[in-house]
Amino acid sequence: MNKILICYAVLLTALLAWSFRAYRTTRRENRRLEENQQALSLETEHYRTRLGEEAASVQALRLRCAEFETLRAADAERIRALGIRLRRLEAAAKSTTKTELVLRAPLHDTLVAAVVRKDDTTACIPQRDTLRGFRWRDPWITVEGRIDGDSVACRVVSVDTLHQIVHRVPRRFLFIRWGTKAIRQEIVSSNPHTRIVHTEYIKLER
């Protein structure tokens, strides 16, 4: 009789442990899906840092490998092209920026040498021509060009550094903080002429 009670107690304990584990797994999975729905419904938040830099904030998506391969097929193909297996992927992030600049630059004259062949002789007579040019620059963008007749040749060089910060947002009740409410990514651009149009951060779940 005692052996039967002991076996019954062991089986009951195992069943309760399995039920509790399944409950925790289901609850964690439901929470992940709720956070993903919230992340998809939220738009990218734009703001300025204390240094005056352009910044954007977005909540991270938490996808499993199969979900990532289905929902982000183009990104998955690009990752495979790098020789990386999706099951080894920890996270994937991408950002889109736009650099726009309105400027006024003074024109300046540049003398250029030209060689002209005379029609009646084989001699070449050197002549000088004048091209009008312009140049403007700051620590991030360089714009230069020249006006030649009815055409304009222009060269634009833009340099930017994007700083990526991924952090955990804790749950909060009054002054108490605990656990993890969401994972967010902050993107900061060092170029004041750049605006972050879109940013995305995907964390792969195991």
C-alpha positions as CSV (number, residue, x, y, z in Angstrom):
1,M,0.0,0.0,0.0
2,N,2.8,2.4,0.9
3,K,4.5,1.7,-2.4
4,I,1.3,2.5,-4.3
5,L,1.0,5.8,-2.3
6,I,4.6,6.7,-3.0
7,C,4.2,6.0,-6.7
8,Y,1.0,8.0,-6.8
9,A,2.7,10.9,-5.1
10,V,5.7,10.8,-7.5
11,L,3.3,10.7,-10.5
12,L,1.2,13.5,-9.1
13,T,4.3,15.6,-8.5
14,A,5.7,15.0,-12.0
15,L,2.3,15.9,-13.5
16,L,2.1,19.1,-11.5
17,A,5.7,20.0,-12.5
18,W,4.9,19.3,-16.1
19,S,1.7,21.3,-16.0
20,F,3.5,24.3,-14.3
21,R,6.3,24.2,-16.9
22,A,3.8,24.0,-19.7
23,Y,1.9,26.9,-18.2
24,R,5.0,29.0,-17.9
25,T,6.0,28.2,-21.5
26,T,2.5,29.1,-22.8
27,R,2.5,32.3,-20.8
28,R,5.9,33.3,-22.0
29,E,4.9,32.6,-25.6
30,N,1.7,34.6,-25.3
31,R,3.7,37.5,-23.8
32,R,6.1,37.3,-26.8
33,L,3.3,37.4,-29.3
34,E,1.6,40.3,-27.5
35,E,4.9,42.3,-27.5
36,N,5.4,41.6,-31.2
37,Q,1.9,42.8,-32.0
38,Q,2.6,46.0,-30.0
39,A,6.0,46.4,-31.8
40,L,4.3,46.1,-35.2
41,S,1.6,48.6,-34.3
42,L,4.0,51.3,-33.0
43,E,5.7,53.7,-35.3
44,T,9.3,54.8,-35.1
45,E,9.8,57.5,-32.4
46,H,11.9,60.4,-33.5
47,Y,13.6,62.7,-31.0
48,R,16.7,64.8,-30.3
49,T,19.4,63.8,-27.8
50,R,20.8,66.2,-25.2
51,L,23.6,66.8,-27.7
52,G,21.1,67.8,-30.3
53,E,21.6,64.7,-32.5
54,E,18.9,63.1,-34.5
55,A,17.7,59.8,-32.9
56,A,15.0,57.2,-33.4
57,S,13.6,54.6,-31.1
58,V,11.8,51.3,-31.9
59,Q,10.6,48.3,-30.0
60,A,12.3,45.1,-30.9
61,L,10.6,42.2,-32.6
62,R,11.2,38.8,-31.0
63,L,10.9,36.1,-33.8
64,R,11.8,32.5,-34.0
65,C,14.1,31.3,-36.8
66,A,11.2,29.9,-38.9
67,E,9.1,33.1,-38.3
68,F,12.1,35.3,-39.4
69,E,12.6,33.2,-42.5
70,T,8.9,33.6,-43.4
71,L,8.3,37.2,-42.5
72,R,11.7,38.6,-43.5
73,A,12.5,36.4,-46.5
74,A,14.6,39.0,-48.3
75,D,16.7,39.6,-45.2
76,A,17.1,35.9,-44.7
77,E,18.3,35.5,-48.2
78,R,20.8,38.3,-47.7
79,I,22.1,36.7,-44.5
80,R,22.6,33.4,-46.3
81,A,24.5,35.2,-49.0
82,L,27.0,36.2,-46.3
83,G,27.5,32.5,-45.5
84,I,25.7,32.7,-42.2
85,R,23.2,30.0,-41.1
86,L,20.0,31.4,-39.8
87,R,20.0,29.1,-36.7
88,R,23.3,30.9,-35.7
89,L,21.7,34.3,-36.0
90,E,21.4,36.3,-32.7
91,A,19.7,39.5,-34.0
92,A,19.2,41.4,-37.2
93,A,18.9,45.2,-37.5
94,K,18.5,47.7,-40.3
95,S,18.0,51.4,-40.6
96,T,17.1,53.8,-43.4
97,T,18.4,57.4,-43.4
98,K,17.9,60.4,-45.6
99,T,20.3,63.3,-45.9
100,E,18.9,66.5,-47.1
101,L,20.7,69.9,-47.3
102,V,19.7,73.2,-48.7
103,L,22.6,75.5,-49.2
104,R,23.8,78.7,-50.9
105,A,27.4,78.9,-52.1
106,P,29.2,81.8,-53.8
107,L,30.4,81.2,-57.3
108,H,34.1,81.7,-58.1
109,D,36.0,81.8,-61.4
110,T,38.6,79.2,-62.3
111,L,41.1,79.7,-65.2
112,V,41.7,76.6,-67.3
113,A,44.1,76.3,-70.2
114,A,42.8,75.3,-73.6
115,V,44.6,74.6,-76.9
116,V,42.9,75.8,-80.2
117,R,44.1,74.8,-83.6
118,K,44.0,77.6,-86.2
119,D,42.0,76.8,-89.4
120,D,44.6,78.1,-91.9
121,T,47.7,76.8,-90.2
122,T,48.9,73.7,-88.4
123,A,50.0,75.8,-85.4
124,C,48.2,75.5,-82.0
125,I,47.6,78.6,-80.1
126,P,47.1,78.2,-76.3
127,Q,44.2,80.1,-74.8
128,R,42.7,80.5,-71.4
129,D,39.1,79.9,-70.5
130,T,37.1,80.6,-67.4
131,L,34.9,78.1,-65.6
132,R,32.6,79.1,-62.8
133,G,32.7,76.9,-59.8
134,F,31.3,76.6,-56.2
135,R,32.3,74.8,-53.1
136,W,30.7,74.3,-49.7
137,R,31.6,72.1,-46.8
138,D,31.0,71.4,-43.1
139,P,32.3,68.5,-40.9
140,W,29.8,66.1,-42.5
141,I,29.1,67.1,-46.1
142,T,31.2,68.4,-48.9
143,V,29.6,69.9,-52.0
144,E,31.6,71.1,-55.0
145,G,31.0,71.7,-58.6
146,R,31.4,73.8,-61.7
147,I,29.2,75.4,-64.3
148,D,30.4,74.8,-67.9
149,G,28.2,76.5,-70.5
150,D,24.7,75.0,-70.1
151,S,25.7,72.1,-67.8
152,V,26.6,71.7,-64.2
153,A,28.9,69.0,-62.8
154,C,28.5,68.4,-59.1
155,R,30.1,66.2,-56.4
156,V,28.6,65.5,-53.1
157,V,30.2,63.6,-50.2
158,S,28.3,62.8,-47.1
159,V,29.7,61.1,-44.0
160,D,27.6,59.8,-41.2
161,T,28.0,57.5,-38.2
162,L,25.0,55.6,-36.8
163,H,25.3,54.6,-33.1
164,Q,23.1,51.6,-32.2
165,I,22.1,51.0,-28.6
166,V,19.9,48.0,-27.6
167,H,18.6,48.1,-24.1
168,R,16.0,46.4,-21.8
169,V,12.9,48.3,-20.6
170,P,11.9,47.0,-17.1
171,R,8.4,46.7,-15.9
172,R,7.3,49.4,-13.5
173,F,4.9,49.7,-10.6
174,L,5.1,53.0,-8.7
175,F,8.9,53.2,-7.9
176,I,9.5,49.5,-8.3
177,R,11.1,48.1,-11.4
178,W,11.5,44.4,-12.3
179,G,11.7,42.0,-15.1
180,T,11.6,43.0,-18.8
181,K,8.7,44.8,-20.4
182,A,10.3,45.1,-23.8
183,I,13.6,45.4,-25.7
184,R,14.2,48.6,-27.5
185,Q,16.8,49.9,-30.0
186,E,18.0,53.5,-30.1
187,I,19.7,54.7,-33.3
188,V,21.6,58.0,-33.1
189,S,23.0,59.8,-36.2
190,S,26.0,62.0,-35.8
191,N,25.1,64.0,-39.0
192,P,22.7,66.9,-38.2
193,H,21.6,66.9,-41.9
194,T,20.4,63.2,-41.7
195,R,17.0,62.1,-40.7
196,I,16.4,58.4,-39.7
197,V,13.4,57.3,-41.8
198,H,13.1,53.8,-40.5
199,T,14.8,51.5,-38.1
200,E,14.1,47.9,-37.1
201,Y,15.6,45.4,-34.6
202,I,14.7,41.7,-34.6
203,K,15.9,39.4,-31.8
204,L,15.9,35.7,-32.6
205,E,14.3,33.5,-30.0
206,R,15.5,30.0,-29.3
